[in-house]
Amino acid sequence: MLALLRKKLAEFDASGSDTRLILSRDAVVELVRVFLPAGSNESRLMDQVETHLNKIIDLGFVRRLKPQTGSTGRTTQEPVYEVRRILKAFVDAQWLADFDLRLAAYQAQLATPEAETTDD
């Protein structure tokens, strides 16, 4: 999840729109969902993401923000998080590039049919 958040931070910095990357819990779930099998239990997924986010908050890479008050005067119920810049020092650009290469190699290995990988 740290690698996904770091990648999102790099994309955010490239856009140059704001100084703070703020994500909702649903946005974090969507980042993770790509790596899970289709048809996963939604409530279990939310619980797992919440657990991981709490650990990342404890490590200091993410900060939970106070609920925002909307234009109607109601507070939003969905938690929002700020991805802190310290993550850039922990997961640097070189590590992220190496991780992308490993993921691509893993994806290529999965795409290779089983019959081609066995020698008879």
A tleap script that builds the chain and sets N, CA, C and O, in Angstrom:
source leaprc.protein.ff14SB
mol = sequence {
  NMET LEU ALA LEU LEU ARG LYS LYS LEU ALA
  GLU PHE ASP ALA SER GLY SER ASP THR ARG
  LEU ILE LEU SER ARG ASP ALA VAL VAL GLU
  LEU VAL ARG VAL PHE LEU PRO ALA GLY SER
  ASN GLU SER ARG LEU MET ASP GLN VAL GLU
  THR HIE LEU ASN LYS ILE ILE ASP LEU GLY
  PHE VAL ARG ARG LEU LYS PRO GLN THR GLY
  SER THR GLY ARG THR THR GLN GLU PRO VAL
  TYR GLU VAL ARG ARG ILE LEU LYS ALA PHE
  VAL ASP ALA GLN TRP LEU ALA ASP PHE ASP
  LEU ARG LEU ALA ALA TYR GLN ALA GLN LEU
  ALA THR PRO GLU ALA GLU THR THR ASP CASP
}
set mol.1.N position { 0.826 -1.181 0.000 }
set mol.1.CA position { 0.000 0.000 0.000 }
set mol.1.C position { 0.879 1.258 0.000 }
set mol.1.O position { 0.517 2.276 -0.589 }
set mol.2.N position { 2.037 1.175 0.665 }
set mol.2.CA position { 2.949 2.317 0.650 }
set mol.2.C position { 3.410 2.640 -0.766 }
set mol.2.O position { 3.507 3.809 -1.140 }
set mol.3.N position { 3.694 1.605 -1.554 }
set mol.3.CA position { 4.130 1.831 -2.932 }
set mol.3.C position { 3.009 2.476 -3.744 }
set mol.3.O position { 3.267 3.363 -4.558 }
set mol.4.N position { 1.784 2.044 -3.532 }
set mol.4.CA position { 0.650 2.633 -4.255 }
set mol.4.C position { 0.444 4.096 -3.862 }
set mol.4.O position { 0.187 4.945 -4.715 }
set mol.5.N position { 0.558 4.379 -2.577 }
set mol.5.CA position { 0.411 5.760 -2.125 }
set mol.5.C position { 1.542 6.641 -2.643 }
set mol.5.O position { 1.323 7.801 -2.993 }
set mol.6.N position { 2.758 6.084 -2.692 }
set mol.6.CA position { 3.901 6.847 -3.208 }
set mol.6.C position { 3.729 7.141 -4.689 }
set mol.6.O position { 4.039 8.238 -5.152 }
set mol.7.N position { 3.232 6.154 -5.429 }
set mol.7.CA position { 2.991 6.354 -6.860 }
set mol.7.C position { 1.921 7.425 -7.068 }
set mol.7.O position { 2.052 8.277 -7.946 }
set mol.8.N position { 0.880 7.379 -6.268 }
set mol.8.CA position { -0.189 8.379 -6.344 }
set mol.8.C position { 0.374 9.765 -6.012 }
set mol.8.O position { -0.016 10.754 -6.633 }
set mol.9.N position { 1.281 9.842 -5.046 }
set mol.9.CA position { 1.914 11.108 -4.676 }
set mol.9.C position { 2.757 11.642 -5.835 }
set mol.9.O position { 2.758 12.846 -6.093 }
set mol.10.N position { 3.467 10.768 -6.529 }
set mol.10.CA position { 4.274 11.185 -7.680 }
set mol.10.C position { 3.379 11.715 -8.797 }
set mol.10.O position { 3.697 12.729 -9.418 }
set mol.11.N position { 2.265 11.039 -9.055 }
set mol.11.CA position { 1.314 11.506 -10.071 }
set mol.11.C position { 0.724 12.854 -9.671 }
set mol.11.O position { 0.546 13.741 -10.506 }
set mol.12.N position { 0.426 12.992 -8.394 }
set mol.12.CA position { -0.140 14.236 -7.882 }
set mol.12.C position { 0.859 15.383 -8.028 }
set mol.12.O position { 0.483 16.488 -8.421 }
set mol.13.N position { 2.123 15.126 -7.714 }
set mol.13.CA position { 3.158 16.148 -7.844 }
set mol.13.C position { 3.342 16.557 -9.307 }
set mol.13.O position { 3.599 17.725 -9.601 }
set mol.14.N position { 3.209 15.597 -10.214 }
set mol.14.CA position { 3.364 15.892 -11.640 }
set mol.14.C position { 2.247 16.806 -12.139 }
set mol.14.O position { 2.460 17.603 -13.053 }
set mol.15.N position { 1.074 16.697 -11.553 }
set mol.15.CA position { -0.040 17.550 -11.969 }
set mol.15.C position { 0.150 18.973 -11.460 }
set mol.15.O position { -0.329 19.924 -12.078 }
set mol.16.N position { 0.849 19.123 -10.332 }
set mol.16.CA position { 1.187 20.434 -9.790 }
set mol.16.C position { 0.001 21.282 -9.369 }
set mol.16.O position { 0.101 22.508 -9.332 }
set mol.17.N position { -1.116 20.651 -9.053 }
set mol.17.CA position { -2.310 21.421 -8.740 }
set mol.17.C position { -2.356 21.933 -7.305 }
set mol.17.O position { -2.785 23.064 -7.076 }
set mol.18.N position { -1.932 21.145 -6.349 }
set mol.18.CA position { -2.039 21.515 -4.940 }
set mol.18.C position { -0.791 21.031 -4.209 }
set mol.18.O position { 0.041 20.335 -4.790 }
set mol.19.N position { -0.663 21.392 -2.958 }
set mol.19.CA position { 0.523 20.984 -2.201 }
set mol.19.C position { 0.282 19.750 -1.345 }
set mol.19.O position { 1.237 19.078 -0.955 }
set mol.20.N position { -0.977 19.441 -1.046 }
set mol.20.CA position { -1.298 18.301 -0.176 }
set mol.20.C position { -2.143 17.281 -0.929 }
set mol.20.O position { -3.157 17.619 -1.539 }
set mol.21.N position { -1.703 16.026 -0.874 }
set mol.21.CA position { -2.485 14.942 -1.466 }
set mol.21.C position { -3.452 14.428 -0.413 }
set mol.21.O position { -3.035 13.883 0.609 }
set mol.22.N position { -4.737 14.601 -0.661 }
set mol.22.CA position { -5.768 14.151 0.260 }
set mol.22.C position { -6.627 13.125 -0.459 }
set mol.22.O position { -7.155 13.387 -1.540 }
set mol.23.N position { -6.761 11.953 0.152 }
set mol.23.CA position { -7.524 10.857 -0.431 }
set mol.23.C position { -8.618 10.412 0.522 }
set mol.23.O position { -8.441 10.425 1.740 }
set mol.24.N position { -9.740 10.022 -0.040 }
set mol.24.CA position { -10.800 9.430 0.769 }
set mol.24.C position { -10.496 7.944 0.946 }
set mol.24.O position { -9.656 7.387 0.239 }
set mol.25.N position { -11.172 7.318 1.878 }
set mol.25.CA position { -10.976 5.878 2.076 }
set mol.25.C position { -11.373 5.125 0.821 }
set mol.25.O position { -10.714 4.153 0.450 }
set mol.26.N position { -12.446 5.559 0.156 }
set mol.26.CA position { -12.871 4.897 -1.078 }
set mol.26.C position { -11.808 4.998 -2.169 }
set mol.26.O position { -11.625 4.060 -2.944 }
set mol.27.N position { -11.107 6.130 -2.234 }
set mol.27.CA position { -10.043 6.282 -3.227 }
set mol.27.C position { -8.903 5.304 -2.945 }
set mol.27.O position { -8.330 4.733 -3.872 }
set mol.28.N position { -8.575 5.113 -1.678 }
set mol.28.CA position { -7.524 4.159 -1.304 }
set mol.28.C position { -7.976 2.737 -1.637 }
set mol.28.O position { -7.180 1.931 -2.119 }
set mol.29.N position { -9.237 2.431 -1.385 }
set mol.29.CA position { -9.778 1.107 -1.708 }
set mol.29.C position { -9.668 0.857 -3.209 }
set mol.29.O position { -9.325 -0.251 -3.622 }
set mol.30.N position { -9.952 1.855 -4.021 }
set mol.30.CA position { -9.857 1.698 -5.472 }
set mol.30.C position { -8.411 1.459 -5.917 }
set mol.30.O position { -8.177 0.730 -6.881 }
set mol.31.N position { -7.447 2.061 -5.231 }
set mol.31.CA position { -6.043 1.802 -5.552 }
set mol.31.C position { -5.685 0.339 -5.311 }
set mol.31.O position { -4.955 -0.270 -6.093 }
set mol.32.N position { -6.207 -0.215 -4.223 }
set mol.32.CA position { -5.878 -1.579 -3.821 }
set mol.32.C position { -6.681 -2.608 -4.613 }
set mol.32.O position { -6.201 -3.712 -4.870 }
set mol.33.N position { -7.892 -2.246 -4.993 }
set mol.33.CA position { -8.811 -3.185 -5.654 }
set mol.33.C position { -8.212 -3.800 -6.917 }
set mol.33.O position { -8.534 -4.938 -7.259 }
set mol.34.N position { -7.358 -3.072 -7.605 }
set mol.34.CA position { -6.736 -3.558 -8.833 }
set mol.34.C position { -5.958 -4.850 -8.592 }
set mol.34.O position { -5.848 -5.684 -9.490 }
set mol.35.N position { -5.424 -5.016 -7.396 }
set mol.35.CA position { -4.564 -6.151 -7.096 }
set mol.35.C position { -5.310 -7.310 -6.434 }
set mol.35.O position { -4.687 -8.291 -6.029 }
set mol.36.N position { -6.617 -7.212 -6.321 }
set mol.36.CA position { -7.410 -8.258 -5.678 }
set mol.36.C position { -8.255 -8.998 -6.701 }
set mol.36.O position { -8.594 -8.435 -7.742 }
set mol.37.N position { -8.601 -10.249 -6.425 }
set mol.37.CA position { -9.447 -10.993 -7.360 }
set mol.37.C position { -10.833 -10.362 -7.464 }
set mol.37.O position { -11.333 -9.757 -6.515 }
set mol.38.N position { -11.432 -10.518 -8.630 }
set mol.38.CA position { -12.778 -9.981 -8.840 }
set mol.38.C position { -13.761 -10.676 -7.906 }
set mol.38.O position { -13.615 -11.861 -7.607 }
set mol.39.N position { -14.741 -9.945 -7.458 }
set mol.39.CA position { -15.769 -10.517 -6.596 }
set mol.39.C position { -15.380 -10.603 -5.139 }
set mol.39.O position { -15.977 -11.370 -4.384 }
set mol.40.N position { -14.384 -9.823 -4.729 }
set mol.40.CA position { -13.981 -9.826 -3.322 }
set mol.40.C position { -15.103 -9.301 -2.449 }
set mol.40.O position { -15.935 -8.511 -2.895 }
set mol.41.N position { -15.120 -9.741 -1.214 }
set mol.41.CA position { -16.116 -9.286 -0.254 }
set mol.41.C position { -15.840 -7.808 0.059 }
set mol.41.O position { -14.779 -7.465 0.579 }
set mol.42.N position { -16.810 -6.938 -0.266 }
set mol.42.CA position { -16.619 -5.491 -0.139 }
set mol.42.C position { -16.372 -5.050 1.298 }
set mol.42.O position { -15.472 -4.248 1.550 }
set mol.43.N position { -17.148 -5.555 2.233 }
set mol.43.CA position { -16.982 -5.119 3.624 }
set mol.43.C position { -15.654 -5.615 4.194 }
set mol.43.O position { -15.015 -4.916 4.980 }
set mol.44.N position { -15.247 -6.799 3.808 }
set mol.44.CA position { -13.960 -7.326 4.264 }
set mol.44.C position { -12.812 -6.489 3.690 }
set mol.44.O position { -11.834 -6.203 4.381 }
set mol.45.N position { -12.943 -6.104 2.431 }
set mol.45.CA position { -11.940 -5.272 1.789 }
set mol.45.C position { -11.813 -3.929 2.505 }
set mol.45.O position { -10.703 -3.454 2.744 }
set mol.46.N position { -12.948 -3.317 2.846 }
set mol.46.CA position { -12.932 -2.033 3.555 }
set mol.46.C position { -12.246 -2.184 4.912 }
set mol.46.O position { -11.462 -1.325 5.315 }
set mol.47.N position { -12.540 -3.271 5.608 }
set mol.47.CA position { -11.907 -3.516 6.909 }
set mol.47.C position { -10.398 -3.691 6.779 }
set mol.47.O position { -9.638 -3.164 7.591 }
set mol.48.N position { -9.963 -4.429 5.759 }
set mol.48.CA position { -8.537 -4.650 5.541 }
set mol.48.C position { -7.822 -3.340 5.217 }
set mol.48.O position { -6.739 -3.069 5.736 }
set mol.49.N position { -8.437 -2.534 4.356 }
set mol.49.CA position { -7.836 -1.251 4.000 }
set mol.49.C position { -7.754 -0.356 5.230 }
set mol.49.O position { -6.745 0.315 5.445 }
set mol.50.N position { -8.807 -0.344 6.031 }
set mol.50.CA position { -8.817 0.471 7.254 }
set mol.50.C position { -7.714 0.018 8.213 }
set mol.50.O position { -7.045 0.849 8.827 }
set mol.51.N position { -7.526 -1.290 8.341 }
set mol.51.CA position { -6.470 -1.826 9.199 }
set mol.51.C position { -5.094 -1.394 8.712 }
set mol.51.O position { -4.257 -0.953 9.501 }
set mol.52.N position { -4.866 -1.522 7.405 }
set mol.52.CA position { -3.573 -1.124 6.832 }
set mol.52.C position { -3.357 0.380 6.966 }
set mol.52.O position { -2.251 0.825 7.272 }
set mol.53.N position { -4.398 1.153 6.740 }
set mol.53.CA position { -4.269 2.603 6.886 }
set mol.53.C position { -3.916 2.988 8.317 }
set mol.53.O position { -3.108 3.890 8.539 }
set mol.54.N position { -4.515 2.311 9.277 }
set mol.54.CA position { -4.196 2.601 10.676 }
set mol.54.C position { -2.725 2.307 10.983 }
set mol.54.O position { -2.087 3.050 11.728 }
set mol.55.N position { -2.188 1.228 10.413 }
set mol.55.CA position { -0.768 0.916 10.615 }
set mol.55.C position { 0.109 1.976 9.959 }
set mol.55.O position { 1.129 2.378 10.519 }
set mol.56.N position { -0.284 2.423 8.779 }
set mol.56.CA position { 0.486 3.440 8.069 }
set mol.56.C position { 0.412 4.772 8.808 }
set mol.56.O position { 1.382 5.530 8.818 }
set mol.57.N position { -0.732 5.063 9.428 }
set mol.57.CA position { -0.864 6.263 10.253 }
set mol.57.C position { 0.094 6.171 11.437 }
set mol.57.O position { 0.759 7.148 11.781 }
set mol.58.N position { 0.162 4.992 12.062 }
set mol.58.CA position { 1.081 4.795 13.193 }
set mol.58.C position { 2.532 5.008 12.780 }
set mol.58.O position { 3.340 5.490 13.574 }
set mol.59.N position { 2.868 4.650 11.539 }
set mol.59.CA position { 4.230 4.834 11.032 }
set mol.59.C position { 4.509 6.289 10.658 }
set mol.59.O position { 5.667 6.677 10.504 }
set mol.60.N position { 3.460 7.093 10.511 }
set mol.60.CA position { 3.632 8.515 10.230 }
set mol.60.C position { 3.609 8.901 8.760 }
set mol.60.O position { 3.900 10.050 8.429 }
set mol.61.N position { 3.274 7.978 7.869 }
set mol.61.CA position { 3.255 8.287 6.441 }
set mol.61.C position { 1.940 8.901 5.983 }
set mol.61.O position { 1.887 9.558 4.943 }
set mol.62.N position { 0.886 8.691 6.753 }
set mol.62.CA position { -0.439 9.210 6.422 }
set mol.62.C position { -1.015 9.825 7.684 }
set mol.62.O position { -0.746 9.371 8.796 }
set mol.63.N position { -1.813 10.868 7.491 }
set mol.63.CA position { -2.458 11.517 8.625 }
set mol.63.C position { -3.959 11.561 8.377 }
set mol.63.O position { -4.413 11.971 7.308 }
set mol.64.N position { -4.720 11.136 9.373 }
set mol.64.CA position { -6.181 11.190 9.266 }
set mol.64.C position { -6.613 12.637 9.512 }
set mol.64.O position { -6.192 13.268 10.481 }
set mol.65.N position { -7.451 13.142 8.627 }
set mol.65.CA position { -7.929 14.510 8.755 }
set mol.65.C position { -9.268 14.538 9.466 }
set mol.65.O position { -10.021 13.564 9.443 }
set mol.66.N position { -9.552 15.656 10.090 }
set mol.66.CA position { -10.841 15.821 10.766 }
set mol.66.C position { -11.945 15.862 9.728 }
set mol.66.O position { -11.723 16.322 8.608 }
set mol.67.N position { -13.139 15.385 10.080 }
set mol.67.CA position { -14.257 15.430 9.127 }
set mol.67.C position { -14.537 16.860 8.679 }
set mol.67.O position { -14.507 17.796 9.478 }
set mol.68.N position { -14.808 17.006 7.394 }
set mol.68.CA position { -15.073 18.318 6.816 }
set mol.68.C position { -16.553 18.650 6.910 }
set mol.68.O position { -17.398 17.761 6.818 }
set mol.69.N position { -16.864 19.905 7.092 }
set mol.69.CA position { -18.250 20.355 7.094 }
set mol.69.C position { -18.597 20.795 5.683 }
set mol.69.O position { -17.915 21.641 5.104 }
set mol.70.N position { -19.660 20.221 5.130 }
set mol.70.CA position { -20.078 20.539 3.772 }
set mol.70.C position { -20.860 21.831 3.707 }
set mol.70.O position { -21.051 22.501 4.722 }
set mol.71.N position { -21.316 22.187 2.505 }
set mol.71.CA position { -22.058 23.429 2.318 }
set mol.71.C position { -23.414 23.387 3.007 }
set mol.71.O position { -23.997 24.436 3.281 }
set mol.72.N position { -23.930 22.186 3.292 }
set mol.72.CA position { -25.223 22.054 3.966 }
set mol.72.C position { -25.075 22.099 5.478 }
set mol.72.O position { -26.074 22.038 6.194 }
set mol.73.N position { -23.845 22.206 5.978 }
set mol.73.CA position { -23.617 22.253 7.409 }
set mol.73.C position { -23.444 20.883 8.033 }
set mol.73.O position { -23.264 20.774 9.246 }
set mol.74.N position { -23.497 19.832 7.220 }
set mol.74.CA position { -23.323 18.468 7.721 }
set mol.74.C position { -21.869 18.053 7.554 }
set mol.74.O position { -21.196 18.471 6.612 }
set mol.75.N position { -21.399 17.239 8.467 }
set mol.75.CA position { -20.041 16.721 8.344 }
set mol.75.C position { -20.064 15.467 7.486 }
set mol.75.O position { -21.006 14.677 7.538 }
set mol.76.N position { -19.011 15.298 6.698 }
set mol.76.CA position { -18.921 14.110 5.860 }
set mol.76.C position { -18.590 12.913 6.740 }
set mol.76.O position { -17.828 13.038 7.698 }
set mol.77.N position { -19.148 11.776 6.426 }
set mol.77.CA position { -18.951 10.569 7.219 }
set mol.77.C position { -17.721 9.777 6.781 }
set mol.77.O position { -17.131 9.051 7.581 }
set mol.78.N position { -17.339 9.915 5.523 }
set mol.78.CA position { -16.222 9.134 5.011 }
set mol.78.C position { -14.895 9.733 5.482 }
set mol.78.O position { -14.666 10.934 5.336 }
set mol.79.N position { -14.025 8.896 6.046 }
set mol.79.CA position { -12.720 9.404 6.491 }
set mol.79.C position { -11.869 9.870 5.311 }
set mol.79.O position { -11.932 9.293 4.226 }
set mol.80.N position { -11.083 10.905 5.528 }
set mol.80.CA position { -10.140 11.381 4.518 }
set mol.80.C position { -8.747 11.399 5.137 }
set mol.80.O position { -8.581 11.581 6.343 }
set mol.81.N position { -7.754 11.204 4.274 }
set mol.81.CA position { -6.377 11.058 4.727 }
set mol.81.C position { -5.458 11.944 3.897 }
set mol.81.O position { -5.664 12.135 2.698 }
set mol.82.N position { -4.444 12.478 4.560 }
set mol.82.CA position { -3.409 13.225 3.865 }
set mol.82.C position { -2.174 12.337 3.771 }
set mol.82.O position { -1.691 11.813 4.775 }
set mol.83.N position { -1.673 12.179 2.556 }
set mol.83.CA position { -0.434 11.424 2.353 }
set mol.83.C position { 0.707 12.403 2.614 }
set mol.83.O position { 0.841 13.414 1.926 }
set mol.84.N position { 1.519 12.092 3.607 }
set mol.84.CA position { 2.583 12.996 4.016 }
set mol.84.C position { 3.818 12.839 3.129 }
set mol.84.O position { 4.106 11.751 2.630 }
set mol.85.N position { 4.518 13.910 2.950 }
set mol.85.CA position { 5.679 13.950 2.055 }
set mol.85.C position { 6.851 13.093 2.541 }
set mol.85.O position { 7.740 12.771 1.753 }
set mol.86.N position { 6.867 12.730 3.790 }
set mol.86.CA position { 7.949 11.888 4.325 }
set mol.86.C position { 8.001 10.545 3.599 }
set mol.86.O position { 9.039 9.884 3.579 }
set mol.87.N position { 6.889 10.151 3.009 }
set mol.87.CA position { 6.829 8.900 2.252 }
set mol.87.C position { 7.820 8.918 1.088 }
set mol.87.O position { 8.328 7.869 0.694 }
set mol.88.N position { 8.097 10.098 0.538 }
set mol.88.CA position { 9.051 10.211 -0.574 }
set mol.88.C position { 10.445 9.785 -0.158 }
set mol.88.O position { 11.193 9.244 -0.972 }
set mol.89.N position { 10.803 10.018 1.082 }
set mol.89.CA position { 12.129 9.627 1.560 }
set mol.89.C position { 12.207 8.122 1.808 }
set mol.89.O position { 13.262 7.518 1.617 }
set mol.90.N position { 11.115 7.524 2.226 }
set mol.90.CA position { 11.100 6.094 2.528 }
set mol.90.C position { 10.998 5.256 1.259 }
set mol.90.O position { 11.715 4.268 1.100 }
set mol.91.N position { 10.111 5.650 0.368 }
set mol.91.CA position { 9.950 4.959 -0.917 }
set mol.91.C position { 10.404 5.948 -1.983 }
set mol.91.O position { 9.619 6.771 -2.454 }
set mol.92.N position { 11.686 5.861 -2.362 }
set mol.92.CA position { 12.212 6.821 -3.327 }
set mol.92.C position { 11.877 6.408 -4.759 }
set mol.92.O position { 11.340 5.325 -4.996 }
set mol.93.N position { 12.198 7.279 -5.702 }
set mol.93.CA position { 11.841 7.056 -7.102 }
set mol.93.C position { 12.520 5.804 -7.669 }
set mol.93.O position { 11.911 5.076 -8.453 }
set mol.94.N position { 13.772 5.548 -7.282 }
set mol.94.CA position { 14.475 4.359 -7.775 }
set mol.94.C position { 13.800 3.081 -7.286 }
set mol.94.O position { 13.624 2.137 -8.056 }
set mol.95.N position { 13.424 3.049 -6.009 }
set mol.95.CA position { 12.737 1.879 -5.462 }
set mol.95.C position { 11.418 1.662 -6.177 }
set mol.95.O position { 11.045 0.527 -6.477 }
set mol.96.N position { 10.709 2.751 -6.452 }
set mol.96.CA position { 9.418 2.659 -7.135 }
set mol.96.C position { 9.584 2.136 -8.561 }
set mol.96.O position { 8.774 1.332 -9.023 }
set mol.97.N position { 10.627 2.584 -9.259 }
set mol.97.CA position { 10.890 2.097 -10.619 }
set mol.97.C position { 11.238 0.610 -10.600 }
set mol.97.O position { 10.768 -0.146 -11.450 }
set mol.98.N position { 12.058 0.183 -9.638 }
set mol.98.CA position { 12.392 -1.237 -9.508 }
set mol.98.C position { 11.145 -2.064 -9.208 }
set mol.98.O position { 10.980 -3.163 -9.736 }
set mol.99.N position { 10.283 -1.538 -8.371 }
set mol.99.CA position { 9.040 -2.226 -8.023 }
set mol.99.C position { 8.152 -2.386 -9.258 }
set mol.99.O position { 7.553 -3.443 -9.457 }
set mol.100.N position { 8.066 -1.340 -10.089 }
set mol.100.CA position { 7.290 -1.427 -11.323 }
set mol.100.C position { 7.851 -2.495 -12.259 }
set mol.100.O position { 7.093 -3.217 -12.907 }
set mol.101.N position { 9.173 -2.594 -12.327 }
set mol.101.CA position { 9.795 -3.630 -13.162 }
set mol.101.C position { 9.477 -5.030 -12.648 }
set mol.101.O position { 9.186 -5.936 -13.429 }
set mol.102.N position { 9.533 -5.198 -11.332 }
set mol.102.CA position { 9.212 -6.507 -10.745 }
set mol.102.C position { 7.744 -6.867 -10.980 }
set mol.102.O position { 7.424 -8.022 -11.259 }
set mol.103.N position { 6.863 -5.890 -10.868 }
set mol.103.CA position { 5.446 -6.146 -11.135 }
set mol.103.C position { 5.216 -6.527 -12.592 }
set mol.103.O position { 4.427 -7.425 -12.885 }
set mol.104.N position { 5.904 -5.843 -13.506 }
set mol.104.CA position { 5.766 -6.162 -14.930 }
set mol.104.C position { 6.276 -7.569 -15.221 }
set mol.104.O position { 5.666 -8.301 -16.000 }
set mol.105.N position { 7.389 -7.950 -14.601 }
set mol.105.CA position { 7.926 -9.297 -14.791 }
set mol.105.C position { 6.971 -10.346 -14.229 }
set mol.105.O position { 6.768 -11.401 -14.829 }
set mol.106.N position { 6.396 -10.048 -13.085 }
set mol.106.CA position { 5.441 -10.967 -12.470 }
set mol.106.C position { 4.198 -11.110 -13.343 }
set mol.106.O position { 3.676 -12.212 -13.517 }
set mol.107.N position { 3.727 -9.988 -13.891 }
set mol.107.CA position { 2.554 -10.027 -14.762 }
set mol.107.C position { 2.854 -10.819 -16.032 }
set mol.107.O position { 2.003 -11.577 -16.498 }
set mol.108.N position { 4.040 -10.657 -16.592 }
set mol.108.CA position { 4.430 -11.406 -17.787 }
set mol.108.C position { 4.510 -12.896 -17.486 }
set mol.108.O position { 4.122 -13.723 -18.311 }
set mol.109.N position { 5.013 -13.234 -16.308 }
set mol.109.CA position { 5.109 -14.642 -15.922 }
set mol.109.C position { 3.719 -15.251 -15.766 }
set mol.109.O position { 3.507 -16.405 -16.137 }
set mol.110.N position { 2.789 -14.506 -15.233 }
set mol.110.CA position { 1.417 -14.997 -15.085 }
set mol.110.C position { 0.720 -15.141 -16.434 }
set mol.110.O position { -0.141 -16.004 -16.601 }
set mol.111.N position { 1.090 -14.302 -17.391 }
set mol.111.CA position { 0.469 -14.346 -18.706 }
set mol.111.C position { 0.966 -15.515 -19.548 }
set mol.111.O position { 0.297 -15.921 -20.499 }
set mol.112.N position { 2.140 -16.060 -19.206 }
set mol.112.CA position { 2.699 -17.184 -19.948 }
set mol.112.C position { 1.913 -18.438 -19.611 }
set mol.112.O position { 1.772 -18.790 -18.440 }
set mol.113.N position { 1.392 -19.126 -20.649 }
set mol.113.CA position { 0.642 -20.365 -20.383 }
set mol.113.C position { 1.509 -21.410 -19.697 }
set mol.113.O position { 2.714 -21.487 -19.937 }
set mol.114.N position { 0.895 -22.202 -18.855 }
set mol.114.CA position { 1.585 -23.238 -18.076 }
set mol.114.C position { 2.311 -24.231 -18.978 }
set mol.114.O position { 3.392 -24.704 -18.627 }
set mol.115.N position { 1.731 -24.555 -20.137 }
set mol.115.CA position { 2.323 -25.556 -21.019 }
set mol.115.C position { 3.662 -25.090 -21.588 }
set mol.115.O position { 4.542 -25.912 -21.840 }
set mol.116.N position { 3.826 -23.785 -21.793 }
set mol.116.CA position { 5.077 -23.284 -22.343 }
set mol.116.C position { 6.208 -23.252 -21.339 }
set mol.116.O position { 7.376 -23.283 -21.724 }
set mol.117.N position { 5.882 -23.192 -20.054 }
set mol.117.CA position { 6.917 -23.088 -19.045 }
set mol.117.C position { 7.489 -24.418 -18.610 }
set mol.117.O position { 8.550 -24.447 -17.987 }
set mol.118.N position { 6.816 -25.535 -18.920 }
set mol.118.CA position { 7.331 -26.858 -18.533 }
set mol.118.C position { 8.108 -27.471 -19.698 }
set mol.118.O position { 7.684 -27.404 -20.852 }
set mol.119.N position { 9.232 -28.058 -19.375 }
set mol.119.CA position { 10.054 -28.732 -20.386 }
set mol.119.C position { 9.795 -30.232 -20.295 }
set mol.119.O position { 9.951 -30.832 -19.231 }
set mol.120.N position { 9.397 -30.841 -21.425 }
set mol.120.CA position { 9.135 -32.291 -21.460 }
set mol.120.C position { 10.222 -33.021 -22.160 }
set mol.120.O position { 10.165 -34.245 -22.282 }
savepdb mol mol.pdb
quit
